[in-house]
Amino acid sequence: MVVTKDKKPENSLFVQPANAPKQRGSKKFIYWVAGVILTTFLGAGSVYVISQIQTRKPTPVPTTTIAPITQITALGRLQPQGEVIKLSVAYAQDSRVNKLLVNEGDRVKAGQTIAILQGTDKKLMELTEAEKNLAVAQAKFAKIKAGEAKLAEINAQEAIIARTQAQLKTETVEKQAAIARAKAQLQNAEASYKRYQALHLQGAIATADFDNKREAFKTAQANLEAAQAQLQTTVSTLQKQIQAEKATLEKLKEVRPVDVKVAQAEVEKAAVLINRVKAELEDFYVRSPVAGQILKINTRVGEQVNTSQGIVELGRTQQMYAIAEIYETDVSKIQVGQRASIISEHGGFAGTLHGTIDHIGLQIKKQDILDSDPAADKDARVVEVKVKLDPEDTPKVAGLTNLQVRVTVNLE
């Protein structure tokens, strides 16, 4: 029997089964060596990285320094103190100018008449009539207070009393004369009656004749009584009439409080009428409310008053202002008292004006003055800030109201 041996593998790592325990030990050793090497490399790398981080210096970041804002520039316009005043009247649509007393550029005082409207002649006549009525009422009032208001009536009443008294006297005399005649007639009739009575008793006369004498006697008695009654009636009637007329006279002479009050009320009424006419007349005179300069005439003589622009435009150009439109984003930096410089936007005046901020507006509004720059914001929101020009600069621009300017506010 022939025995054949296997060939030894070329790979020296190959372990034959007969030597298996020895081969497994060698393999563990190889893994251990590889782990040590790997750990060494990792540790060395970590140390290197850490050392690089610790020794590396940070790269400085560049910073930008922003310069503080020291000025704010805005568009503006020149304007007289208190803005431009348009003088008009209450009923402009019904009014026409009769006289114009100023020209453009004239300086006027406060209260000075600027123009006179049509219709003053009629009002002046009404005023004259009202003043005459007041004079009459005052004279009447004075007479009433002095007790002379009814002098004519008093005189007339006294005349009536005098006539009545004269009538009483005259009629008394007449009635007394009639009584005297009646008495005489009675005496004659009585004597005849008594004589005829005696004769009748003697039978010397007829009864008829005696009866006639008796009737004549009775008639004479009745006539006397009638005359006496008429005298009494006349005297009584006329005396009562005189007493009544004297009472009326006393009332006329009396100054009653009610008469005084009525007369005083008439005086006051006449005075009120005068004041009303004067007030209406004043509306025909257009006066300047302030001292200033006539900037423009909008209504000429004979024309109806311009309802929107008035008769004239007036400005207090003795003190000029620059009205700057400050953006709402910048208004918080603006303060009263800050100084500002003003230049003309389009060459309206030469040089630079100076002034001081004395008012900051309280409302935000859209920008009125547009920048010539086409890229400018047309819808910008602004606050109006008033810059009071220095006294020496105001005369330079007194005639340049509404001129567009550029205002630079110094914030420092």
C-alpha positions as a Markdown table, in Angstrom:
| # | Residue | x | y | z |
|---|---|---|---|---|
| 1 | Met | 0.0 | 0.0 | 0.0 |
| 2 | Val | 1.4 | 3.2 | -1.0 |
| 3 | Val | 0.8 | 6.3 | 1.1 |
| 4 | Thr | 0.8 | 9.7 | -0.5 |
| 5 | Lys | 1.5 | 13.0 | 1.5 |
| 6 | Asp | -0.2 | 16.3 | 0.8 |
| 7 | Lys | 1.9 | 19.2 | -0.2 |
| 8 | Lys | 2.5 | 22.0 | 2.3 |
| 9 | Pro | 0.5 | 25.1 | 1.4 |
| 10 | Glu | 2.5 | 28.0 | 0.1 |
| 11 | Asn | 0.9 | 30.5 | 2.5 |
| 12 | Ser | 2.9 | 30.3 | 5.7 |
| 13 | Leu | -0.2 | 31.5 | 7.6 |
| 14 | Phe | -2.0 | 28.5 | 6.8 |
| 15 | Val | -2.2 | 26.3 | 9.9 |
| 16 | Gln | -2.7 | 22.7 | 9.5 |
| 17 | Pro | -5.3 | 21.1 | 11.6 |
| 18 | Ala | -2.7 | 19.2 | 13.6 |
| 19 | Asn | -1.3 | 22.5 | 14.7 |
| 20 | Ala | -4.6 | 24.3 | 15.3 |
| 21 | Pro | -4.1 | 25.6 | 18.8 |
| 22 | Lys | -0.8 | 27.2 | 17.9 |
| 23 | Gln | -2.2 | 29.0 | 14.9 |
| 24 | Arg | -5.1 | 30.6 | 16.9 |
| 25 | Gly | -2.7 | 32.1 | 19.3 |
| 26 | Ser | -0.7 | 33.8 | 16.5 |
| 27 | Lys | -3.8 | 35.3 | 15.1 |
| 28 | Lys | -4.8 | 37.0 | 18.4 |
| 29 | Phe | -1.3 | 38.5 | 18.6 |
| 30 | Ile | -1.6 | 40.0 | 15.2 |
| 31 | Tyr | -5.0 | 41.7 | 16.1 |
| 32 | Trp | -3.5 | 43.0 | 19.2 |
| 33 | Val | -0.5 | 44.6 | 17.4 |
| 34 | Ala | -2.8 | 46.1 | 14.8 |
| 35 | Gly | -5.0 | 47.7 | 17.6 |
| 36 | Val | -2.0 | 49.1 | 19.4 |
| 37 | Ile | -0.8 | 50.7 | 16.1 |
| 38 | Leu | -4.2 | 52.2 | 15.3 |
| 39 | Thr | -4.7 | 53.6 | 18.8 |
| 40 | Thr | -1.3 | 55.2 | 18.6 |
| 41 | Phe | -2.0 | 56.9 | 15.4 |
| 42 | Leu | -5.4 | 58.1 | 16.6 |
| 43 | Gly | -3.9 | 59.5 | 19.8 |
| 44 | Ala | -1.2 | 61.2 | 18.0 |
| 45 | Gly | -3.6 | 62.8 | 15.5 |
| 46 | Ser | -5.9 | 64.0 | 18.3 |
| 47 | Val | -3.0 | 65.6 | 20.2 |
| 48 | Tyr | -1.9 | 67.3 | 17.0 |
| 49 | Val | -5.4 | 68.7 | 16.2 |
| 50 | Ile | -5.8 | 70.0 | 19.8 |
| 51 | Ser | -2.5 | 71.6 | 19.8 |
| 52 | Gln | -3.3 | 73.3 | 16.5 |
| 53 | Ile | -6.6 | 74.6 | 17.8 |
| 54 | Gln | -5.0 | 75.9 | 21.0 |
| 55 | Thr | -2.2 | 77.7 | 19.2 |
| 56 | Arg | -4.3 | 79.1 | 16.4 |
| 57 | Lys | -5.0 | 82.9 | 16.8 |
| 58 | Pro | -8.6 | 84.2 | 15.9 |
| 59 | Thr | -8.8 | 86.2 | 12.7 |
| 60 | Pro | -10.1 | 89.7 | 13.5 |
| 61 | Val | -13.5 | 90.7 | 12.0 |
| 62 | Pro | -13.3 | 94.1 | 10.3 |
| 63 | Thr | -15.9 | 96.7 | 11.8 |
| 64 | Thr | -17.5 | 99.7 | 10.0 |
| 65 | Thr | -17.7 | 103.0 | 11.9 |
| 66 | Ile | -20.9 | 105.1 | 11.1 |
| 67 | Ala | -20.5 | 108.8 | 11.4 |
| 68 | Pro | -23.2 | 110.5 | 13.5 |
| 69 | Ile | -25.8 | 112.6 | 11.6 |
| 70 | Thr | -25.2 | 116.3 | 12.2 |
| 71 | Gln | -27.6 | 117.8 | 9.6 |
| 72 | Ile | -31.0 | 117.2 | 8.2 |
| 73 | Thr | -31.9 | 118.8 | 4.8 |
| 74 | Ala | -35.5 | 119.3 | 3.6 |
| 75 | Leu | -37.4 | 121.2 | 1.0 |
| 76 | Gly | -39.4 | 124.2 | 2.1 |
| 77 | Arg | -41.0 | 127.5 | 1.1 |
| 78 | Leu | -40.8 | 131.1 | 2.3 |
| 79 | Gln | -43.8 | 132.5 | 4.0 |
| 80 | Pro | -44.8 | 135.6 | 6.0 |
| 81 | Gln | -45.4 | 135.3 | 9.7 |
| 82 | Gly | -48.8 | 133.8 | 10.4 |
| 83 | Glu | -49.3 | 132.6 | 6.8 |
| 84 | Val | -50.9 | 134.5 | 3.9 |
| 85 | Ile | -54.3 | 136.1 | 4.8 |
| 86 | Lys | -57.0 | 136.3 | 2.2 |
| 87 | Leu | -59.3 | 139.2 | 3.0 |
| 88 | Ser | -62.9 | 138.7 | 2.1 |
| 89 | Val | -66.4 | 139.5 | 3.3 |
| 90 | Ala | -69.3 | 137.5 | 4.8 |
| 91 | Tyr | -71.5 | 137.5 | 1.7 |
| 92 | Ala | -68.9 | 137.6 | -1.0 |
| 93 | Gln | -71.2 | 136.1 | -3.7 |
| 94 | Asp | -73.6 | 139.2 | -3.2 |
| 95 | Ser | -70.9 | 141.9 | -2.9 |
| 96 | Arg | -69.0 | 144.0 | -5.4 |
| 97 | Val | -66.1 | 146.3 | -4.8 |
| 98 | Asn | -66.9 | 150.0 | -5.1 |
| 99 | Lys | -63.5 | 151.4 | -4.1 |
| 100 | Leu | -60.1 | 149.8 | -3.8 |
| 101 | Leu | -57.8 | 151.8 | -1.6 |
| 102 | Val | -54.5 | 149.9 | -1.9 |
| 103 | Asn | -52.1 | 148.6 | -4.5 |
| 104 | Glu | -49.9 | 145.5 | -4.5 |
| 105 | Gly | -46.8 | 146.0 | -2.4 |
| 106 | Asp | -48.4 | 148.6 | -0.1 |
| 107 | Arg | -47.8 | 148.3 | 3.6 |
| 108 | Val | -51.0 | 148.7 | 5.7 |
| 109 | Lys | -51.7 | 149.1 | 9.4 |
| 110 | Ala | -54.0 | 147.0 | 11.5 |
| 111 | Gly | -57.6 | 148.3 | 11.0 |
| 112 | Gln | -56.8 | 150.2 | 7.9 |
| 113 | Thr | -59.5 | 150.2 | 5.2 |
| 114 | Ile | -58.5 | 148.1 | 2.2 |
| 115 | Ala | -61.7 | 148.4 | 0.1 |
| 116 | Ile | -65.3 | 149.7 | 0.3 |
| 117 | Leu | -68.2 | 147.6 | -1.1 |
| 118 | Gln | -71.2 | 148.9 | -3.0 |
| 119 | Gly | -74.3 | 149.9 | -1.0 |
| 120 | Thr | -72.7 | 152.2 | 1.6 |
| 121 | Asp | -74.8 | 155.2 | 0.5 |
| 122 | Lys | -78.1 | 153.5 | 1.4 |
| 123 | Lys | -76.7 | 152.3 | 4.7 |
| 124 | Leu | -75.5 | 155.8 | 5.6 |
| 125 | Met | -79.0 | 157.2 | 5.0 |
| 126 | Glu | -80.4 | 154.5 | 7.3 |
| 127 | Leu | -77.9 | 155.5 | 9.9 |
| 128 | Thr | -78.8 | 159.2 | 9.7 |
| 129 | Glu | -82.5 | 158.4 | 10.1 |
| 130 | Ala | -81.8 | 156.1 | 13.0 |
| 131 | Glu | -79.7 | 158.8 | 14.7 |
| 132 | Lys | -82.6 | 161.3 | 14.3 |
| 133 | Asn | -85.0 | 158.9 | 15.8 |
| 134 | Leu | -82.7 | 158.5 | 18.8 |
| 135 | Ala | -82.5 | 162.2 | 19.3 |
| 136 | Val | -86.4 | 162.5 | 19.3 |
| 137 | Ala | -86.7 | 159.6 | 21.7 |
| 138 | Gln | -84.1 | 161.2 | 24.0 |
| 139 | Ala | -85.8 | 164.6 | 24.0 |
| 140 | Lys | -89.2 | 162.9 | 24.8 |
| 141 | Phe | -87.6 | 161.0 | 27.6 |
| 142 | Ala | -86.1 | 164.1 | 29.1 |
| 143 | Lys | -89.5 | 165.9 | 29.0 |
| 144 | Ile | -91.2 | 163.1 | 30.7 |
| 145 | Lys | -88.7 | 163.0 | 33.5 |
| 146 | Ala | -89.0 | 166.7 | 33.9 |
| 147 | Gly | -92.8 | 166.6 | 33.9 |
| 148 | Glu | -93.1 | 168.5 | 30.7 |
| 149 | Ala | -94.0 | 165.7 | 28.3 |
| 150 | Lys | -97.8 | 166.7 | 28.4 |
| 151 | Leu | -97.4 | 170.4 | 28.5 |
| 152 | Ala | -99.7 | 171.0 | 25.6 |
| 153 | Glu | -102.3 | 168.7 | 27.0 |
| 154 | Ile | -102.0 | 170.4 | 30.4 |
| 155 | Asn | -102.5 | 173.9 | 28.8 |
| 156 | Ala | -105.5 | 172.6 | 26.9 |
| 157 | Gln | -107.0 | 171.2 | 30.1 |
| 158 | Glu | -106.4 | 174.4 | 32.0 |
| 159 | Ala | -108.2 | 176.3 | 29.2 |
| 160 | Ile | -111.2 | 173.9 | 29.5 |
| 161 | Ile | -111.4 | 174.5 | 33.2 |
| 162 | Ala | -111.2 | 178.3 | 32.7 |
| 163 | Arg | -114.0 | 178.2 | 30.2 |
| 164 | Thr | -116.2 | 176.0 | 32.4 |
| 165 | Gln | -115.6 | 178.4 | 35.3 |
| 166 | Ala | -116.5 | 181.3 | 33.1 |
| 167 | Gln | -119.6 | 179.5 | 32.0 |
| 168 | Leu | -120.6 | 178.9 | 35.6 |
| 169 | Lys | -120.2 | 182.5 | 36.5 |
| 170 | Thr | -122.1 | 183.7 | 33.5 |
| 171 | Glu | -125.0 | 181.3 | 33.9 |
| 172 | Thr | -125.1 | 182.0 | 37.6 |
| 173 | Val | -125.6 | 185.7 | 36.9 |
| 174 | Glu | -128.2 | 185.0 | 34.3 |
| 175 | Lys | -130.1 | 182.6 | 36.5 |
| 176 | Gln | -130.0 | 185.0 | 39.4 |
| 177 | Ala | -131.4 | 187.8 | 37.1 |
| 178 | Ala | -134.2 | 185.5 | 36.1 |
| 179 | Ile | -134.9 | 184.7 | 39.7 |
| 180 | Ala | -135.0 | 188.4 | 40.5 |
| 181 | Arg | -137.5 | 189.0 | 37.7 |
| 182 | Ala | -139.6 | 186.1 | 38.8 |
| 183 | Lys | -139.6 | 187.5 | 42.4 |
| 184 | Ala | -140.7 | 190.9 | 41.1 |
| 185 | Gln | -143.4 | 189.3 | 39.0 |
| 186 | Leu | -144.5 | 187.2 | 42.0 |
| 187 | Gln | -144.7 | 190.3 | 44.2 |
| 188 | Asn | -146.9 | 192.1 | 41.6 |
| 189 | Ala | -149.0 | 189.1 | 41.1 |
| 190 | Glu | -149.4 | 188.6 | 44.9 |
| 191 | Ala | -150.4 | 192.2 | 45.4 |
| 192 | Ser | -153.0 | 192.0 | 42.6 |
| 193 | Tyr | -154.3 | 188.8 | 44.0 |
| 194 | Lys | -154.7 | 190.2 | 47.5 |
| 195 | Arg | -156.5 | 193.3 | 46.2 |
| 196 | Tyr | -158.8 | 191.3 | 44.0 |
| 197 | Gln | -159.4 | 188.9 | 46.9 |
| 198 | Ala | -160.7 | 191.8 | 49.1 |
| 199 | Leu | -162.8 | 193.2 | 46.3 |
| 200 | His | -164.2 | 189.7 | 45.6 |
| 201 | Leu | -165.2 | 189.4 | 49.3 |
| 202 | Gln | -167.0 | 192.7 | 49.1 |
| 203 | Gly | -168.7 | 191.5 | 45.9 |
| 204 | Ala | -167.2 | 194.4 | 44.0 |
| 205 | Ile | -165.7 | 192.2 | 41.2 |
| 206 | Ala | -166.7 | 189.2 | 39.4 |
| 207 | Thr | -165.5 | 185.8 | 40.5 |
| 208 | Ala | -163.8 | 185.2 | 37.1 |
| 209 | Asp | -161.6 | 188.3 | 37.5 |
| 210 | Phe | -160.6 | 187.1 | 40.9 |
| 211 | Asp | -159.8 | 183.6 | 39.6 |
| 212 | Asn | -157.5 | 185.1 | 36.9 |
| 213 | Lys | -155.5 | 187.0 | 39.5 |
| 214 | Arg | -155.2 | 183.9 | 41.6 |
| 215 | Glu | -153.9 | 181.9 | 38.7 |
| 216 | Ala | -151.5 | 184.7 | 37.8 |
| 217 | Phe | -150.2 | 184.6 | 41.4 |
| 218 | Lys | -149.7 | 180.9 | 41.3 |
| 219 | Thr | -147.9 | 181.1 | 37.9 |
| 220 | Ala | -145.5 | 183.7 | 39.3 |
| 221 | Gln | -144.8 | 181.5 | 42.2 |
| 222 | Ala | -144.0 | 178.6 | 39.9 |
| 223 | Asn | -141.8 | 180.7 | 37.7 |
| 224 | Leu | -139.8 | 181.8 | 40.7 |
| 225 | Glu | -139.4 | 178.3 | 41.9 |
| 226 | Ala | -138.3 | 177.2 | 38.4 |
| 227 | Ala | -135.7 | 180.0 | 38.1 |
| 228 | Gln | -134.3 | 179.1 | 41.5 |
| 229 | Ala | -134.2 | 175.4 | 40.5 |
| 230 | Gln | -132.4 | 176.2 | 37.2 |
| 231 | Leu | -129.8 | 178.2 | 39.1 |
| 232 | Gln | -129.2 | 175.4 | 41.5 |
| 233 | Thr | -129.0 | 172.8 | 38.7 |
| 234 | Thr | -126.6 | 174.9 | 36.6 |
| 235 | Val | -124.3 | 175.6 | 39.5 |
| 236 | Ser | -124.2 | 172.0 | 40.6 |
| 237 | Thr | -123.6 | 170.7 | 37.1 |
| 238 | Leu | -120.9 | 173.1 | 36.2 |
| 239 | Gln | -119.1 | 172.7 | 39.5 |
| 240 | Lys | -119.0 | 169.0 | 39.1 |
| 241 | Gln | -117.6 | 169.4 | 35.6 |
| 242 | Ile | -114.9 | 171.8 | 36.9 |
| 243 | Gln | -113.9 | 169.3 | 39.6 |
| 244 | Ala | -113.6 | 166.5 | 37.0 |
| 245 | Glu | -111.6 | 168.6 | 34.7 |
| 246 | Lys | -109.3 | 169.6 | 37.5 |
| 247 | Ala | -108.8 | 166.0 | 38.4 |
| 248 | Thr | -107.8 | 165.3 | 34.7 |
| 249 | Leu | -105.4 | 168.2 | 34.9 |
| 250 | Glu | -103.7 | 166.7 | 38.0 |
| 251 | Lys | -103.3 | 163.4 | 36.2 |
| 252 | Leu | -101.7 | 165.2 | 33.3 |
| 253 | Lys | -99.3 | 166.9 | 35.6 |
| 254 | Glu | -98.3 | 163.7 | 37.3 |
| 255 | Val | -95.0 | 162.0 | 36.2 |
| 256 | Arg | -95.9 | 158.3 | 36.2 |
| 257 | Pro | -93.2 | 155.7 | 36.5 |
| 258 | Val | -94.7 | 153.7 | 33.7 |
| 259 | Asp | -94.5 | 156.8 | 31.4 |
| 260 | Val | -90.8 | 157.1 | 32.2 |
| 261 | Lys | -90.2 | 153.4 | 31.5 |
| 262 | Val | -91.9 | 153.6 | 28.2 |
| 263 | Ala | -89.9 | 156.6 | 27.1 |
| 264 | Gln | -86.7 | 155.0 | 28.3 |
| 265 | Ala | -87.5 | 151.8 | 26.3 |
| 266 | Glu | -88.1 | 153.9 | 23.2 |
| 267 | Val | -84.6 | 155.5 | 23.7 |
| 268 | Glu | -83.0 | 152.1 | 24.1 |
| 269 | Lys | -84.8 | 150.7 | 21.0 |
| 270 | Ala | -83.6 | 153.7 | 18.9 |
| 271 | Ala | -80.0 | 153.1 | 20.2 |
| 272 | Val | -80.1 | 149.4 | 19.3 |
| 273 | Leu | -81.3 | 150.3 | 15.8 |
| 274 | Ile | -78.3 | 152.6 | 15.4 |
| 275 | Asn | -75.9 | 149.9 | 16.6 |
| 276 | Arg | -77.4 | 147.4 | 14.2 |
| 277 | Val | -77.1 | 149.8 | 11.2 |
| 278 | Lys | -73.5 | 150.6 | 12.2 |
| 279 | Ala | -72.7 | 146.9 | 12.3 |
| 280 | Glu | -74.2 | 146.4 | 8.9 |
| 281 | Leu | -72.4 | 149.4 | 7.6 |
| 282 | Glu | -69.1 | 148.1 | 8.9 |
| 283 | Asp | -69.5 | 145.0 | 6.7 |
| 284 | Phe | -69.2 | 147.3 | 3.7 |
| 285 | Tyr | -65.7 | 148.4 | 4.8 |
| 286 | Val | -63.0 | 145.8 | 4.4 |
| 287 | Arg | -60.2 | 146.4 | 6.9 |
| 288 | Ser | -56.8 | 144.8 | 7.5 |
| 289 | Pro | -56.8 | 142.6 | 10.6 |
| 290 | Val | -53.0 | 143.0 | 11.1 |
| 291 | Ala | -50.2 | 145.2 | 10.0 |
| 292 | Gly | -48.6 | 143.8 | 6.8 |
| 293 | Gln | -48.1 | 144.1 | 3.1 |
| 294 | Ile | -50.5 | 143.6 | 0.2 |
| 295 | Leu | -49.1 | 140.6 | -1.7 |
| 296 | Lys | -51.8 | 140.3 | -4.4 |
| 297 | Ile | -55.1 | 141.9 | -5.5 |
| 298 | Asn | -57.7 | 139.3 | -6.5 |
| 299 | Thr | -60.8 | 141.6 | -7.0 |
| 300 | Arg | -60.9 | 144.9 | -8.9 |
| 301 | Val | -63.3 | 147.8 | -8.7 |
| 302 | Gly | -66.7 | 146.8 | -10.0 |
| 303 | Glu | -66.0 | 143.1 | -9.8 |
| 304 | Gln | -67.9 | 140.6 | -7.6 |
| 305 | Val | -65.8 | 139.6 | -4.7 |
| 306 | Asn | -63.7 | 136.5 | -5.4 |
| 307 | Thr | -65.4 | 133.8 | -3.3 |
| 308 | Ser | -62.3 | 131.6 | -3.0 |
| 309 | Gln | -59.4 | 134.1 | -3.1 |
| 310 | Gly | -61.0 | 137.1 | -1.4 |
| 311 | Ile | -60.3 | 140.8 | -2.3 |
| 312 | Val | -56.6 | 140.9 | -1.5 |
| 313 | Glu | -53.9 | 138.6 | -0.1 |
| 314 | Leu | -52.0 | 140.1 | 2.9 |
| 315 | Gly | -48.9 | 138.9 | 4.6 |
| 316 | Arg | -46.9 | 140.1 | 7.6 |
| 317 | Thr | -43.6 | 140.3 | 5.7 |
| 318 | Gln | -41.9 | 142.3 | 8.4 |
| 319 | Gln | -41.0 | 138.8 | 9.7 |
| 320 | Met | -40.4 | 136.0 | 7.2 |
| 321 | Tyr | -40.4 | 132.3 | 7.9 |
| 322 | Ala | -39.1 | 129.2 | 6.0 |
| 323 | Ile | -41.5 | 126.3 | 6.3 |
| 324 | Ala | -39.5 | 123.1 | 6.0 |
| 325 | Glu | -41.1 | 119.8 | 5.3 |
| 326 | Ile | -39.2 | 117.3 | 7.5 |
| 327 | Tyr | -39.6 | 113.6 | 6.8 |
| 328 | Glu | -41.5 | 111.8 | 9.6 |
| 329 | Thr | -38.5 | 109.6 | 10.1 |
| 330 | Asp | -36.3 | 112.6 | 11.0 |
| 331 | Val | -38.8 | 114.7 | 13.0 |
| 332 | Ser | -37.7 | 113.2 | 16.3 |
| 333 | Lys | -34.3 | 114.8 | 15.8 |
| 334 | Ile | -35.8 | 118.3 | 15.4 |
| 335 | Gln | -36.0 | 120.6 | 18.4 |
| 336 | Val | -37.2 | 124.1 | 19.0 |
| 337 | Gly | -34.2 | 126.5 | 19.1 |
| 338 | Gln | -32.0 | 124.6 | 16.6 |
| 339 | Arg | -30.3 | 126.7 | 14.0 |
| 340 | Ala | -31.0 | 126.3 | 10.3 |
| 341 | Ser | -29.6 | 127.7 | 7.0 |
| 342 | Ile | -31.7 | 128.3 | 4.0 |
| 343 | Ile | -30.7 | 128.5 | 0.3 |
| 344 | Ser | -32.8 | 129.1 | -2.8 |
| 345 | Glu | -33.7 | 125.9 | -4.6 |
| 346 | His | -33.8 | 127.7 | -8.0 |
| 347 | Gly | -31.8 | 130.9 | -7.6 |
| 348 | Gly | -34.5 | 133.1 | -6.2 |
| 349 | Phe | -32.0 | 134.9 | -4.0 |
| 350 | Ala | -28.3 | 134.8 | -3.6 |
| 351 | Gly | -26.3 | 133.6 | -0.6 |
| 352 | Thr | -27.6 | 131.8 | 2.5 |
| 353 | Leu | -30.2 | 132.8 | 5.0 |
| 354 | His | -30.2 | 131.8 | 8.6 |
| 355 | Gly | -32.8 | 131.3 | 11.2 |
| 356 | Thr | -34.0 | 129.4 | 14.3 |
| 357 | Ile | -36.7 | 126.8 | 14.6 |
| 358 | Asp | -39.6 | 128.2 | 16.7 |
| 359 | His | -42.4 | 125.7 | 16.0 |
| 360 | Ile | -42.8 | 122.0 | 15.1 |
| 361 | Gly | -46.0 | 120.9 | 13.5 |
| 362 | Leu | -48.3 | 118.5 | 15.3 |
| 363 | Gln | -49.6 | 116.7 | 12.1 |
| 364 | Ile | -48.2 | 114.3 | 9.6 |
| 365 | Lys | -49.2 | 115.0 | 6.0 |
| 366 | Lys | -48.2 | 114.3 | 2.5 |
| 367 | Gln | -45.4 | 116.3 | 1.0 |
| 368 | Asp | -46.6 | 119.5 | -0.8 |
| 369 | Ile | -43.2 | 120.6 | -2.2 |
| 370 | Leu | -41.9 | 118.2 | -4.8 |
| 371 | Asp | -38.2 | 117.5 | -5.4 |
| 372 | Ser | -36.9 | 118.0 | -8.9 |
| 373 | Asp | -35.1 | 114.7 | -8.5 |
| 374 | Pro | -37.2 | 112.1 | -10.5 |
| 375 | Ala | -36.2 | 109.4 | -8.1 |
| 376 | Ala | -37.5 | 111.3 | -5.1 |
| 377 | Asp | -40.4 | 109.8 | -3.2 |
| 378 | Lys | -43.6 | 111.6 | -4.3 |
| 379 | Asp | -45.7 | 110.2 | -1.5 |
| 380 | Ala | -43.4 | 111.0 | 1.4 |
| 381 | Arg | -45.0 | 111.9 | 4.7 |
| 382 | Val | -43.7 | 115.0 | 6.4 |
| 383 | Val | -44.1 | 117.4 | 9.3 |
| 384 | Glu | -44.0 | 121.2 | 8.8 |
| 385 | Val | -41.3 | 122.9 | 10.8 |
| 386 | Lys | -41.2 | 126.7 | 11.0 |
| 387 | Val | -37.9 | 128.4 | 10.9 |
| 388 | Lys | -37.9 | 132.1 | 11.9 |
| 389 | Leu | -35.5 | 134.0 | 9.8 |
| 390 | Asp | -32.9 | 136.3 | 11.5 |
| 391 | Pro | -33.9 | 140.0 | 11.5 |
| 392 | Glu | -31.1 | 140.9 | 9.0 |
| 393 | Asp | -32.3 | 138.2 | 6.5 |
| 394 | Thr | -36.0 | 139.0 | 6.5 |
| 395 | Pro | -35.8 | 142.1 | 4.3 |
| 396 | Lys | -33.9 | 140.1 | 1.7 |
| 397 | Val | -36.8 | 137.9 | 0.9 |
| 398 | Ala | -39.8 | 140.0 | 2.1 |
| 399 | Gly | -41.1 | 140.0 | -1.5 |
| 400 | Leu | -40.5 | 136.3 | -2.2 |
| 401 | Thr | -43.5 | 134.6 | -0.5 |
| 402 | Asn | -43.9 | 130.9 | -1.5 |
| 403 | Leu | -40.4 | 130.8 | -3.0 |
| 404 | Gln | -39.1 | 127.2 | -2.9 |
| 405 | Val | -36.0 | 126.8 | -0.7 |
| 406 | Arg | -33.8 | 124.1 | 0.8 |
| 407 | Val | -33.5 | 124.1 | 4.5 |
| 408 | Thr | -30.6 | 122.5 | 6.4 |
| 409 | Val | -31.1 | 122.0 | 10.1 |
| 410 | Asn | -28.0 | 121.8 | 12.3 |
| 411 | Leu | -28.4 | 119.0 | 14.9 |
| 412 | Glu | -25.2 | 119.8 | 16.8 |
